[in-house]
């Protein structure tokens, strides 16, 4: 049976100024985008990493897409806006997820025209946020030809290698178990509570990365109806000290390297200077052990 999700395809990042955002993310990642193009009433730049892509998107002119981007910027500001899951068979995935109480708009086709005239298209289906705990999600049919990787512009050890995990903030850990583990079929690899942090963390494996859903151990009843939201990305680097020194020298506001919560890891924080910050950089962590 076809898997409903084979990987995270990409994370759209809504920005106000595409050129400025490309410069900031090129510095952050130590890589250049491998595609800059035009969508309907939007411009975008694609950074392809081995396990995920970032798609920076800015409004361009008039149209429904530009209006939606500007409305989101006005409400939430710049930053990651959705999770785009990859699937091998979009029609079958939509059919099966619809039987699991998700609702979808019509299947569509995205068409991007690169600055050099090349074109790429991909099929997608966007889930209604009322059925995904308020978090924007879409499913992308896996392309026959993979995107080429974004080349590094610095030493590989100081560049971002991939994404380690995507953070989701929630008011209901049980609701996330039902959605990500039950309906979407992701493997819940770890369920951890820590009273010292007032944190209930759930780790769902998705290919070679993790979706980390975090809730308070003592939820505030007044916030029980709040929508889930993306809390950011954690990036893998092979040498956090080299990466931190590179970013600090480039004028990015970064913390010192410190020990991570997971034994054997080292991390530092991108505090500002990149749309969507704060972000976390960490040395590759061991895979979560199965129960």
C-alpha positions in Angstrom: 0.0 0.0 0.0 1.3 3.5 -0.9 2.6 5.5 2.0 0.6 8.6 2.7 3.8 10.5 3.4 7.2 9.6 2.1 9.1 12.7 3.3 8.7 16.4 4.0 9.0 17.8 0.5 9.5 21.5 1.5 8.6 24.2 3.9 7.3 27.5 2.3 8.8 30.6 4.0 6.8 33.8 3.5 9.0 36.9 3.2 8.4 40.6 2.5 11.5 41.1 0.3 12.6 38.1 -1.7 16.1 39.5 -2.7 16.9 40.4 1.0 15.6 37.0 2.2 17.7 35.1 -0.4 20.8 37.0 0.8 20.0 36.2 4.5 19.2 32.5 3.8 22.3 32.1 1.6 24.3 33.3 4.5 22.4 31.1 7.0 22.7 27.9 5.0 26.1 28.6 3.4 24.4 27.7 0.1 22.8 29.4 -2.9 19.3 28.7 -4.2 19.2 26.4 -7.1 16.0 28.0 -8.6 14.6 31.5 -8.7 11.4 31.9 -10.5 7.9 33.3 -10.9 4.7 31.8 -9.7 1.2 33.3 -10.2 1.4 36.7 -8.5 4.5 35.7 -6.5 8.3 35.3 -6.9 10.1 32.5 -5.1 13.6 31.0 -4.5 14.2 27.3 -3.8 17.0 26.0 -1.6 17.3 22.2 -1.9 18.9 20.2 0.9 19.3 16.5 0.9 16.2 15.8 3.0 14.0 18.9 2.5 13.7 22.2 0.6 13.0 25.7 1.6 10.8 27.7 -0.7 11.1 31.5 0.0 8.0 33.2 -1.4 7.2 36.9 -1.8 4.1 38.7 -3.3 4.6 40.0 -6.8 1.9 42.3 -8.3 -1.8 41.7 -7.9 -3.7 38.5 -7.6 -5.1 36.0 -5.2 -1.7 34.5 -4.3 -0.2 37.9 -3.7 -3.2 38.9 -1.5 -2.8 35.8 0.6 0.9 36.3 1.1 0.4 40.0 2.2 -2.5 39.0 4.5 -0.3 36.4 6.2 2.6 38.8 6.6 0.3 41.3 8.2 -1.1 38.7 10.6 2.0 36.6 11.4 5.0 38.3 10.0 7.8 36.6 8.0 8.7 32.9 8.5 7.8 29.3 7.8 4.1 29.1 6.8 3.3 25.4 6.2 4.4 21.9 5.9 4.4 20.4 2.4 4.5 16.6 2.6 5.7 14.4 -0.3 3.7 11.5 -1.6 4.2 9.1 -4.5 0.5 8.9 -5.5 -1.5 12.1 -4.8 -4.9 10.9 -5.8 -4.7 7.8 -3.6 -3.3 9.8 -0.7 -6.2 12.4 -0.9 -8.7 9.6 -1.1 -7.4 7.7 1.9 -6.8 10.8 4.0 -10.3 12.0 3.2 -11.6 8.8 4.7 -9.6 9.7 7.9 -11.6 13.0 8.3 -9.1 15.4 6.5 -10.7 17.7 3.9 -9.0 19.0 0.8 -9.5 21.7 -1.8 -9.3 20.6 -5.4 -6.0 19.0 -6.7 -4.0 21.7 -8.5 -0.8 22.2 -10.5 1.9 24.7 -9.5 3.9 26.1 -12.4 7.1 27.9 -11.8 9.1 29.7 -14.6 12.8 30.1 -13.7 14.7 33.3 -14.4 16.5 31.5 -17.2 13.2 30.4 -18.9 13.1 26.8 -17.7 9.8 25.5 -16.2 8.9 23.1 -13.5 5.4 21.9 -12.5 4.1 19.8 -9.6 0.7 18.6 -8.5 -0.5 19.5 -5.0 -3.5 19.2 -2.7 -4.0 21.6 0.2 -5.8 20.4 3.3 -8.4 22.5 5.0 -6.8 23.9 8.2 -10.0 23.1 10.2 -9.0 19.5 9.8 -5.2 19.8 10.5 -5.5 21.6 13.9 -5.1 25.0 12.2 -1.7 24.3 10.7 -1.3 24.8 6.9 -0.5 21.5 5.2 -0.3 20.4 1.6 0.6 17.2 -0.2 3.0 17.3 -3.2 3.2 14.5 -5.7 6.8 13.3 -5.9 8.4 14.7 -9.1 10.0 12.2 -11.6 13.2 14.3 -11.6 14.7 15.3 -8.2 15.7 19.0 -7.6 19.5 19.4 -7.7 21.1 20.2 -4.4 21.9 23.8 -3.5 25.7 24.1 -3.8 27.7 25.3 -0.8 29.5 28.6 -0.9 31.6 27.9 2.1 33.4 25.0 3.6 31.0 22.1 3.8 31.6 21.6 7.6 30.4 25.2 8.2 27.4 24.9 5.9 24.0 23.6 6.9 23.8 19.9 5.9 20.1 19.3 6.3 17.1 19.8 8.6 17.0 17.8 11.9 13.5 18.6 13.0 10.5 20.8 12.5 8.9 22.3 15.6 5.1 22.5 16.1 3.6 24.3 19.0 0.3 22.9 20.2 -2.1 23.2 23.1 -3.0 19.5 22.9 -0.5 16.7 22.8 -3.3 14.1 22.5 -4.7 16.0 19.5 -1.2 15.8 17.8 -1.0 12.1 18.5 -4.4 11.6 16.8 -3.4 13.8 13.8 0.3 12.9 13.1 0.3 9.4 14.4 -3.2 8.3 13.7 -4.4 10.1 10.6 -1.1 10.9 8.8 0.5 7.6 9.8 3.8 9.0 11.2 5.8 6.9 13.7 5.6 8.2 17.2 9.2 7.4 18.3 9.3 9.2 21.6 6.8 10.7 24.1 8.6 12.7 26.8 7.5 14.9 29.6 9.7 17.1 31.7 8.3 19.0 34.7 11.4 21.2 35.0 10.6 22.6 31.5 6.8 22.3 31.8 7.1 20.6 28.5 5.4 17.6 26.9 7.3 16.7 23.7 6.2 14.2 21.0 8.7 13.1 18.3 7.3 11.8 15.1 9.8 10.3 12.6 9.4 11.3 9.0 12.0 9.8 6.7 15.3 11.0 8.2 13.9 14.0 10.1 11.5 14.5 13.0 8.4 16.5 13.6 8.6 17.7 17.2 5.3 18.7 18.7 5.5 20.5 22.0 2.8 21.3 24.6 2.8 22.6 28.1 2.5 19.8 30.7 -0.1 22.0 32.4 -2.0 23.5 29.5 -3.8 26.8 30.0 -7.6 26.1 29.7 -8.1 29.5 28.3 -5.9 28.6 25.3 -7.3 25.1 24.6 -8.9 26.2 21.3 -5.9 27.8 19.8 -4.6 26.6 16.5 -1.3 24.7 16.2 1.5 26.8 14.7 5.0 26.2 13.3 7.7 27.0 15.9 10.6 26.9 13.5 13.3 24.6 12.2 16.4 23.0 13.7 19.3 22.7 11.2 22.1 20.1 11.2 25.7 21.1 10.9 28.7 18.8 11.2 30.8 21.4 13.0 28.7 23.8 15.1 31.8 25.8 16.1 32.8 26.5 12.5 29.2 27.3 11.6 28.7 29.7 14.6 32.0 31.5 13.8 31.0 31.9 10.1 27.6 33.3 10.9 28.9 35.6 13.6 31.5 37.0 11.2 28.7 37.6 8.6 26.9 39.8 11.2 24.1 37.3 12.1 23.1 37.5 15.8 24.0 34.1 17.2 24.4 32.6 20.7 27.5 30.8 21.9 27.7 27.1 21.3 26.4 25.1 24.2 25.5 21.6 25.1 22.1 20.4 23.9 19.4 18.7 25.9 20.2 15.4 24.2 23.4 13.9 25.4 26.3 14.3 23.1 24.9 17.2 21.1 26.0 20.8 20.8 23.7 23.6 19.7 23.6 27.4 19.2 20.7 29.7 18.4 20.2 32.1 15.4 18.6 34.9 17.4 17.9 37.4 14.6 19.0 38.5 11.2 17.1 35.9 9.2 13.4 35.9 8.4 11.7 33.4 10.7 14.3 33.4 13.4 15.0 32.3 16.1 16.3 29.0 14.6 18.5 26.3 16.2 21.7 24.9 14.8 22.9 21.5 16.1 25.4 18.8 15.6 23.8 15.8 14.0 21.9 13.8 16.7 21.5 10.1 17.0 18.3 8.6 15.6 15.5 8.4 18.1 15.4 4.9 19.4 12.3 2.9 18.8 10.4 1.6 21.8 
